[in-house]
Structure formats: C-alpha cells, structure tokens
Amino acid sequence: MNKTLLSAVLAVAALSPFAAQADDAASSNQLNNFFVTGNLGQSNYRVGGLSDKSDVFQSVRFGWRWNNIVGAEVGYTSLGQAKQYVGPVTVGFQPKAVILGVNAKYDFYGPWFVSGHGGYLRSRTTGSVTYGDVRSTEKSWNNGWYAGVGVGYNVTDNVALALNYDNYHVKYGRAGASQSQTNANVAAYSASIEYRF
C-alpha cells in the first residue's frame, strides 16, 4: 500500500511540469481545441443496381485542432442498412466503420465556419439474405476511405452546430479469384453538434 502511494506521489511530481506546460499552451491558444462531434442524418447508398436513401446515419468523432484550424480525429460511424427486394428475397448491406483522419475548420464570417475532414476507414460490413423466416448473414472486413465537408455556426466558444455532407467508400467481400469484391459509395447528409473542451 505504501509503495503504491509513493509511486502515485512520484508520478504526480514527475508529470506536474508537463501539466503546467499544457495549461500554458491552453492559455496561449496553441493546443486547446480538443473536441467531440456527434452526427445524425440519412445515408444514401450507391452500389451496383442498389439505391437506398431511407436509412439512418450516425457518427461520433473525437479529435483536436492546432490553433483551432487543423488537426487529427478518430471515430466510429454506422452507415445504416441498404435493402433490395428481389421477389420474396431481401438482400441487405450494413457497414459500420472505425475512422482515422485529419480535420480542418475555418471561421470565415463572425461565428460562421466551414469544415472538412477525411482519411482512412476500417469497415465491417454485414451482408444478409432473408427468405421468409430464414436469414443468412456473412461479415466482411475491409479498408477504405472517407471525406466530408460542412458549414456551421459557433453558438458559443465551446458549442457549434453544422450541416454536413460525407462520402464513405466501403467494400464488401474479398478481392481474388475465389470471391468477388463489391465497392460502394455511401453518401451521408447530417446535422452535427460539436463540443470543444
């Protein structure tokens, strides 16, 4: 117990100069724009002959911006599910993805701003075929990319609202001689709220 307490005291003492520097950096606006953003909207699938514009898009991103202009982000997104009906059979396509990329924000007129982001995604797509009460599913993991733009309004120093357009390039299946791979572009139209720390 005493060793644990001593270790904790030493750790606090060792990290206190860094905490002071971080506080100084925040006060000088060098690296003080950590944020979390939540999006809610509608997804629009374009894959082969399938077009589905009726499902829910959700996303959450965490990141920071250097001097409130450009930085990095990581997040998770659910692109809803596209469905196609072929007679009595329903074919479904449901991707979710972890994202890692860069983001930028530019205040152009008072509290109004434009934003952009893009980068790498790792998707997990569940394909399904349903016939009556029988359902068969298969999962596929693939790499892809995403990019998006938005326009918004800084309600306060910490809170911003925006309207956004994003495009996610996802794949289903494995490339190779034994199995084909399907590429899909999923457009997402959403409203977002951002909180800056």
Legacy VTK file of the C-alpha trace (Angstrom):
# vtk DataFile Version 3.0
C-alpha trace
ASCII
DATASET POLYDATA
POINTS 197 float
0.000 0.000 0.000
2.807 2.423 0.939
4.664 1.535 -2.282
1.538 2.296 -4.318
1.074 5.656 -2.566
4.752 6.523 -3.038
4.549 5.585 -6.738
1.478 7.789 -7.187
3.156 10.764 -5.474
6.276 10.358 -7.618
4.167 10.111 -10.780
2.282 13.322 -9.923
5.537 15.109 -9.152
7.099 13.932 -12.408
4.083 14.947 -14.509
3.402 18.327 -12.894
5.799 20.264 -15.196
4.028 18.787 -18.219
0.630 19.704 -16.789
1.846 23.273 -16.262
3.110 23.422 -19.843
-0.216 22.080 -21.097
-2.012 24.765 -19.093
0.296 27.454 -20.515
-0.302 26.097 -24.030
-4.045 26.226 -23.497
-3.889 29.793 -22.261
-1.814 30.798 -25.291
-4.236 29.019 -27.679
-1.617 26.629 -29.066
-3.316 23.286 -28.466
-6.576 23.888 -26.677
-9.210 22.683 -29.125
-9.962 19.098 -28.223
-13.470 18.259 -29.420
-16.172 15.632 -29.679
-18.686 15.719 -32.542
-21.906 13.759 -32.983
-23.695 13.445 -36.335
-27.207 12.224 -37.096
-28.703 12.079 -40.557
-29.584 9.980 -43.572
-27.455 7.623 -45.649
-27.718 7.252 -49.415
-26.330 4.023 -50.905
-24.979 3.753 -54.424
-23.796 0.213 -55.144
-24.414 -1.618 -58.395
-28.129 -1.523 -59.149
-28.978 -0.891 -55.493
-30.093 2.570 -54.451
-31.442 3.086 -50.918
-31.988 6.562 -49.462
-34.020 5.709 -46.408
-31.718 4.662 -43.570
-30.170 6.391 -40.558
-26.566 7.611 -40.462
-24.823 8.063 -37.090
-21.273 9.071 -36.270
-19.154 10.186 -33.329
-15.662 11.670 -33.672
-13.003 12.734 -31.178
-10.048 14.924 -32.070
-8.172 18.179 -31.724
-7.185 21.156 -33.853
-3.961 23.118 -33.702
-4.886 26.798 -33.203
-8.489 25.845 -33.990
-7.593 25.240 -37.670
-6.257 21.758 -38.489
-5.720 18.535 -36.547
-6.393 14.819 -36.230
-9.516 12.782 -35.480
-10.668 9.261 -34.681
-14.218 7.992 -34.620
-16.894 5.417 -35.269
-19.708 5.513 -37.790
-22.785 3.450 -38.544
-23.985 3.828 -42.132
-27.386 2.212 -41.651
-28.563 -0.604 -43.902
-29.379 -0.723 -47.592
-32.029 -3.213 -48.654
-33.092 -4.564 -52.009
-36.135 -6.742 -52.605
-35.859 -9.428 -55.278
-39.226 -11.136 -55.305
-39.628 -12.863 -51.921
-35.894 -12.422 -51.114
-34.480 -9.405 -49.239
-30.788 -8.604 -49.706
-29.199 -6.372 -47.054
-25.906 -4.495 -46.788
-24.958 -2.957 -43.400
-21.492 -1.369 -42.944
-20.011 0.107 -39.781
-16.546 1.641 -39.648
-13.779 2.956 -37.444
-12.217 6.098 -38.923
-8.833 7.803 -38.548
-8.031 11.023 -40.362
-7.425 14.758 -40.403
-9.873 17.610 -39.932
-9.903 21.345 -40.546
-12.147 24.256 -39.592
-12.081 27.835 -40.828
-14.080 30.710 -39.324
-14.906 32.879 -42.332
-17.502 35.393 -41.121
-18.021 36.056 -37.428
-19.391 32.866 -35.866
-19.864 31.118 -39.267
-17.386 28.465 -40.363
-16.644 25.835 -42.976
-15.097 22.473 -42.124
-13.637 19.449 -43.824
-12.245 16.069 -42.892
-11.059 12.851 -44.466
-8.895 9.811 -44.058
-8.759 6.049 -43.621
-11.551 3.742 -42.534
-11.721 0.102 -41.496
-15.185 -1.257 -42.192
-17.083 -4.292 -41.007
-19.954 -4.996 -43.358
-22.702 -7.488 -42.684
-24.325 -8.888 -45.797
-27.645 -10.680 -45.373
-30.137 -12.650 -47.441
-33.622 -13.178 -45.999
-36.272 -15.518 -47.396
-39.388 -15.699 -45.262
-38.246 -16.586 -41.742
-34.828 -17.845 -42.876
-31.921 -15.391 -42.712
-28.293 -15.952 -43.673
-25.525 -13.446 -42.854
-21.849 -13.023 -43.650
-19.348 -10.444 -42.368
-16.520 -8.835 -44.302
-13.669 -6.596 -43.041
-12.055 -4.163 -45.500
-10.094 -0.925 -45.810
-11.484 2.219 -47.417
-11.587 5.992 -47.186
-13.926 8.811 -46.236
-14.161 12.564 -46.820
-16.649 15.278 -45.997
-17.417 18.982 -45.780
-19.704 21.105 -43.656
-20.896 24.604 -42.884
-21.845 25.699 -39.409
-22.298 28.261 -36.689
-20.406 28.687 -33.404
-23.205 29.056 -30.860
-20.704 29.660 -28.034
-16.938 29.326 -27.606
-17.499 25.630 -26.856
-20.545 24.595 -28.900
-21.068 24.549 -32.673
-23.888 23.346 -34.932
-23.386 22.342 -38.577
-24.880 20.754 -41.688
-22.628 18.202 -43.381
-22.096 16.042 -46.433
-19.841 12.971 -46.164
-18.885 10.189 -48.545
-17.723 6.764 -47.349
-16.057 4.361 -49.785
-16.592 0.856 -48.383
-16.102 -2.642 -49.773
-17.765 -5.994 -49.260
-16.185 -9.393 -49.907
-12.594 -10.321 -50.641
-10.723 -9.477 -53.799
-9.293 -12.527 -55.543
-10.062 -15.379 -57.893
-12.371 -17.223 -55.496
-14.600 -14.333 -54.401
-15.621 -11.047 -55.969
-15.468 -7.733 -54.140
-18.202 -5.109 -54.236
-17.354 -1.404 -53.925
-19.942 1.010 -52.579
-20.138 4.760 -52.104
-22.355 5.755 -49.212
-23.279 9.418 -49.077
-24.395 10.816 -45.736
-26.339 14.032 -45.126
-26.388 15.033 -41.478
-26.672 17.648 -38.792
-23.977 17.744 -36.141
-23.204 19.213 -32.765
-19.625 19.758 -31.656
-18.370 20.397 -28.150
-14.875 21.875 -27.718
-13.056 21.434 -24.416
LINES 1 198
197 0 1 2 3 4 5 6 7 8 9 10 11 12 13 14 15 16 17 18 19 20 21 22 23 24 25 26 27 28 29 30 31 32 33 34 35 36 37 38 39 40 41 42 43 44 45 46 47 48 49 50 51 52 53 54 55 56 57 58 59 60 61 62 63 64 65 66 67 68 69 70 71 72 73 74 75 76 77 78 79 80 81 82 83 84 85 86 87 88 89 90 91 92 93 94 95 96 97 98 99 100 101 102 103 104 105 106 107 108 109 110 111 112 113 114 115 116 117 118 119 120 121 122 123 124 125 126 127 128 129 130 131 132 133 134 135 136 137 138 139 140 141 142 143 144 145 146 147 148 149 150 151 152 153 154 155 156 157 158 159 160 161 162 163 164 165 166 167 168 169 170 171 172 173 174 175 176 177 178 179 180 181 182 183 184 185 186 187 188 189 190 191 192 193 194 195 196
